Amino acid sequence: MARIRFFPRRSDDREDINPFNAGDPVMPLDDVVPTRDKRVGTVSRAGGPEEAGAQDPHAASATATKVRTEAKTKFKAKTKTRAVGERHVSHRSEAESVSDDDSSTEETTGHRRSIHGYSTIIGIIFLAALLLGVVTNCGSMMITSTIGANVPLIEATGESDDDTEENDAAKAQDDAEAEDRAVSDAATARLDNLFDEPATGDLIKRGLDRQLKTNFGYTADELGIDATAYEKWFLGTIDYRLNHAQAYGDGTGFAAFDVTSPDIYRIFNDFYTKTSDYVLSNRLYGTYGPDGVAVALTDEQKAQMSAYFNETLSKAAIRDDGYLSAWLSKGNDGTWMVDDTSLRETLTYLVGVA
């Protein structure tokens, strides 16, 4: 059976034949049956050499050409008649249309080639996905074997990121509170010892002298006032409580205390009011006198001034809004130490030295 051949699109106005729908085309020599030409005679390969040699070779060639031309003309006419733009119905039997020759022809059609192409692409994609999975698996195994137990996996701990963050925040809060308590304990312990130190007693006496010198121009000793008794009285009224303590996380901390103590400024204002008439009448101007030189008091005058002072202290106002504070620093051994300079600075205001 002849193979299907597709001819290029013609340049004339004839309709093209759809190669996928057209039936088996009629080939140029399908309808040609060797016949005896009236002019030339029968051309037969089986004939003897005498008969073939007797024929005119030029006439035989012309006759063959004419036969082929007529066959082509008939083929074109049949093709134009049968290809009317719709499906061509093949008149061949089912047995004829399915043959070994046709199978090779079908493989050359666009439909078969498209299916074969899609199958190839799908197969390539499948193989690529399979290879990608294998590479990913191998990479994960290599990373796991390299890092090992140093990587805390969520699956192993059973904790989520949120749980871990909450635990970290809670731990940080606990650590901060522990540091605050350490600052508080260190500052409180320092104040417990502060008012037992001789230096603090001396500071209280300095505060007494400063206030008397400011108001009268005399020191406590010049007025006959017992500074040691005053120190003892002052310390007996002191009380304190922690107001605030905090560690700042950089090795420093701060603590503040509310203090109950004598109202120094009000005490000396009351004492001046009580003694002003006595001082003026006795011309006890101290360093504020005309010559800037304090006139010494007699023993009687000293006794009187001391009596006035003790009376004032017995009625002295006690304040509960006193204030003490100090900075602290953390040592290399983790112990918190109070900065005495900052502590005594606030103490000077409390005792009237500032």
TIROFI-713331 format. One record per residue (C-alpha): y, z, x; residue in one letter. Coordinates in steps of 0.2 Angstrom, whole numbers, padded with zeros to 4 digits, always signed. Each point is the difference from the previous one (the first is absolute). Example, Ala and Ser with C-alpha at 12.3 -4.5 7.8 and 13.67 -1.06 7.14 Angstrom:
% residues 2
-0022+0039+0062A/+0017-0003+0006S/
//
This chain:
% residues 354
+0000+0000+0000M/+0017-0004+0007A/+0012+0014+0005R/+0016+0003-0008I/+0015-0007+0009R/+0018+0004-0004F/+0013-0013+0002F/+0019+0004+0004P/+0012+0000-0014R/+0005-0018-0004R/+0018-0005+0001S/+0000-0010-0016D/+0002+0007-0017D/-0019+0003-0004R/-0005+0018-0004E/-0009+0010+0013D/-0018+0005-0002I/-0003+0019+0000N/-0013+0002+0013P/-0006+0017-0008F/-0002-0007-0018N/-0005-0018+0004A/-0018-0005-0001G/-0009-0010+0013D/+0011-0015+0004P/-0007-0018+0000V/+0000-0006+0017M/+0005-0017+0005P/-0017-0007+0002L/-0009+0010-0014D/+0001-0014-0012D/-0003-0014+0012V/-0018-0007-0001V/-0005-0013+0013P/-0001-0017-0009T/-0002-0017+0005R/+0016-0008+0003D/+0001-0017-0007K/+0009-0007+0014R/-0008+0009+0015V/-0017+0005-0007G/-0009+0016+0002T/+0003+0011+0015V/-0015+0010+0005S/-0004+0010+0015R/-0018-0004-0004A/+0002-0018+0002G/-0006-0010+0014G/+0012-0005+0014P/-0001-0018-0005E/+0007+0003-0017E/+0014+0012+0007A/+0004-0012+0013G/+0001-0014-0012A/+0015+0008-0009Q/+0018-0003+0004D/+0006+0017+0009P/+0018-0003-0005H/-0004-0003-0018A/-0011+0016+0000A/+0014+0010+0006S/+0012-0006-0013A/-0012+0003-0013T/-0003+0018+0005A/+0018+0003+0001T/+0002-0007-0018K/-0014+0011-0006V/+0008+0016+0007R/+0017-0005-0007T/-0007-0002-0017E/-0009+0017+0001A/+0015+0009+0005K/+0010-0008-0014T/-0014+0006-0013K/+0000+0017+0008F/+0019+0002-0002K/-0001-0005-0018A/-0014+0012-0004K/+0009+0014+0009T/+0016-0003-0010K/-0009+0000-0016T/-0011+0015+0003R/+0014+0011+0008A/+0011+0004-0015V/+0007+0017+0006G/-0013+0011-0009E/-0017+0006+0006R/-0011-0014+0005H/-0017+0001-0008V/-0014-0005+0011S/-0013-0010-0007H/-0013+0005+0013R/-0014+0010-0005S/-0001+0019+0005E/-0013-0004+0012A/+0011-0013+0008E/+0015+0011+0001S/-0009+0014+0010V/-0007-0006+0016S/+0000+0004+0018D/+0014-0013+0003D/+0011+0009-0013D/-0002+0017+0007S/+0009-0005+0016S/+0013-0009-0011T/+0003+0016-0010E/+0003+0010+0016E/+0015-0011+0004T/+0008+0003-0017T/+0015+0012-0001G/-0008+0011-0013H/-0015+0004+0011R/+0011+0001+0016R/+0012+0013-0009S/-0014+0012-0005I/-0007-0001+0018H/+0017+0004+0007G/+0002+0015-0011Y/-0017+0006+0004S/+0004-0001+0019T/+0017+0009-0002I/-0008+0014-0011I/-0014+0002+0014G/+0013+0001+0014I/+0010+0013-0010I/-0016+0010-0003F/-0004+0000+0018L/+0017+0005+0006A/+0000+0015-0012A/-0017+0005+0006L/+0006-0001+0018L/+0016+0009-0004L/-0010+0014-0007G/-0011+0001+0015V/+0015+0001+0012V/+0008+0013-0011T/-0016+0011+0000N/-0002-0002+0019C/+0019+0005+0003G/-0002+0015-0011S/-0016+0006+0009M/+0009-0003+0017M/+0015+0010-0005I/-0010+0014-0007T/-0011+0001+0016S/+0016+0000+0011T/+0010+0013-0010I/-0015+0010-0005G/+0003+0018-0006A/+0019+0000+0005N/+0005-0008-0016V/+0000+0012-0015P/-0006-0011-0014L/+0005+0004-0018I/-0018-0002-0005E/-0006+0013+0012A/+0013+0013-0004T/+0000-0004-0019G/+0019+0002+0001E/+0013-0012-0006S/+0017-0004+0009D/+0009+0010-0013D/-0012+0015+0003D/+0003-0001+0018T/+0019-0001-0002E/+0000+0015-0011E/-0011+0010+0012N/+0011-0004+0014D/+0016+0005-0010A/-0008+0016-0005A/-0005+0004+0018K/+0017-0004+0006A/+0007+0011-0013Q/-0011+0014+0004D/+0004-0002+0019D/+0019+0001-0004A/-0002+0015-0011E/-0009+0009+0014A/+0013-0004+0012E/+0014+0006-0012D/-0010+0017-0001R/-0001+0001+0019A/+0019-0002+0001V/+0002+0013-0014S/-0011+0012+0009D/+0008-0002+0017A/+0018+0002-0007A/-0005+0015-0010T/-0008+0009+0014A/+0016-0004+0011R/+0011+0009-0013L/-0011+0015-0001D/+0003+0003+0018N/+0018-0006+0000L/+0008+0016-0007F/-0010+0011+0011D/+0007-0008+0016E/+0014+0009+0009P/+0009-0017+0001A/+0002+0000-0018T/+0007+0018-0001G/+0013-0005+0013D/+0004-0015-0010L/+0003+0011-0015I/+0012+0011+0010K/+0009-0015+0006R/+0003-0005-0018G/+0007+0017-0004L/+0012+0000+0015D/+0006-0018-0005R/+0004+0005-0018Q/+0009+0016+0005L/+0010-0009+0014K/+0005-0014-0012T/+0006+0012-0014N/+0007+0015+0010F/+0002-0005+0018G/-0013+0013+0006Y/-0018+0000+0004T/-0013+0012-0008A/+0001+0012+0015D/+0019+0000+0000E/+0000+0005-0019L/-0014+0013+0002G/-0013-0010-0010I/-0018+0003+0005D/-0007-0018+0004A/-0018+0006+0002T/+0001+0008-0017A/+0007-0016-0007Y/-0014-0010+0008E/-0013+0011-0008K/+0008-0001-0017W/+0001-0019+0001F/-0018-0002+0005L/-0005+0011-0014G/+0007-0011-0013T/-0007-0017+0007I/-0014-0009-0010D/-0005-0018+0000Y/-0012-0012-0008R/-0005-0018+0004L/+0009-0013-0009N/-0006-0016+0009H/-0012-0005+0014A/-0004-0018+0005Q/-0008-0009+0014A/+0007-0017+0003Y/-0015-0008+0008G/+0009-0004+0017D/-0004+0017+0007G/+0015+0009-0007T/+0002+0011-0015G/+0013+0010-0010F/+0000+0016-0009A/+0014+0009-0011A/+0000+0017-0007F/+0010+0009-0014D/+0007+0016+0006V/+0006+0016-0008T/+0013+0009+0011S/+0017+0009-0001P/+0015-0011-0005D/+0009+0002+0017I/+0016-0009-0005Y/+0002+0010-0016R/-0004+0017+0009I/+0014-0002+0013F/+0012-0006-0013N/-0004+0016-0010D/+0002+0011+0016F/+0017-0008+0004Y/+0006+0003-0018T/-0005+0019+0001K/+0008+0003+0017T/+0015-0011-0001S/+0012+0014-0005D/-0007+0012+0013Y/+0001-0013+0014V/+0018-0005-0005L/+0006+0018-0001S/-0008+0005+0017N/+0006-0016+0007R/-0017-0005+0006L/+0003-0019+0003Y/-0012-0002+0014G/+0003-0016+0009T/+0011-0006-0014Y/+0013+0012+0005G/+0017-0005+0008P/-0006+0000+0018D/-0017-0007-0004G/-0008+0016+0006V/-0011+0011-0011A/+0006+0018-0001V/-0015+0012+0002A/-0005+0010-0015L/-0002+0019+0001T/-0016+0008-0003D/+0007+0005-0017E/+0005-0018-0004Q/-0017-0006+0006K/-0009+0012-0011A/+0010-0005-0015Q/-0003-0018+0003M/-0019+0003+0002S/+0000+0009-0017A/+0008-0014-0009Y/-0012-0012+0008F/-0016+0009-0005N/+0007+0002-0018E/+0003-0019+0000T/-0018-0003+0006L/-0007+0012-0014S/+0008-0011-0013K/-0003-0017+0009A/-0005-0015-0010A/-0017-0007+0004I/-0002-0019-0001R/-0016-0010-0003D/+0006-0017+0004D/-0001+0002+0019G/-0007-0013+0010Y/-0010-0002+0016L/-0009-0016+0007S/-0008-0006+0016A/-0007-0016+0007W/-0018+0000+0007L/-0010-0010+0012S/-0018-0003+0002K/-0008+0004+0017G/-0014-0010+0009N/-0012+0013-0006D/+0005-0002-0018G/+0010+0016-0001T/+0017-0001-0009W/+0014+0009+0009M/+0017+0005-0007V/+0016-0006+0008D/+0009+0017+0003D/+0017-0009+0003T/+0000-0008-0017S/-0006+0017-0008L/+0013+0010+0008R/+0014-0012-0005E/-0003+0004-0018T/-0002+0018+0003L/+0017+0001+0008T/+0007-0005-0017Y/-0010+0013-0009L/+0006+0015+0011V/+0018-0006+0001G/+0001-0005+0018V/+0004-0019-0004A/
//
